[in-house]
Amino acid sequence: MVSINENRKFVLLLVAVFISLIILTASHLASFFFDLTDTHFLKAVRLINVSCLLFLLTIMALAAVQFKQMRKKAMDVQKAFELSETKYKSMVENIQIGFARSTPGAKGQYIEVNSYLSEMLGYSKAELFQM
C-alpha cells in the first residue's frame, strides 16, 4: 500500500509546480505593466523566468520519479494480494477436512465450499450453494 508520506510528497511536488507557474505568469504580467526599455528590469524578468522554468523542470522530474515509485509499490501490493489469494484458494481446496464459508445468520447460504466437504455430505458444490 502506498504510504501517506509518499502521497504527501507527490502533492507537495504538485503544489511547487503550481506556485512556480504562478511566479512565471506574474513575471510575464509584470513585463506588460512596467517600463520595457529598462534593461535591468528585463534582465531580472528573464532571470526569474529561466529560474522558474528550471525549477519547474526539476520538480516535474521529481514528480515523475515519485509517481513511478508509487505505481511500482501499488503493483507490488497487487501481486502480493494475488499470490495470497492463490495460496488461500489452494489451501481451502486441498485441505483434508470439510471447509465452508457461509453468509451470517440462521439461514446462511454457502458462499465457498471445498471438494472434501461436498464428498463428505454427498452433494455437489452446486447443490450446496443452492441450500
Secondary structure, 3 states (H helix, E strand, C coil): CCCHHHHHHHHHHHHHHHHHHHHHHHHHHHHHHCCCCCHHHHHHHHHHHHHHHHHHHHHHHHHHHHHHHHHHHHHHHHHHHHHHHHHHHHHHHHCCCCCEEECCCCCCCEEEECHHHHHHHCCCHHHHHHC
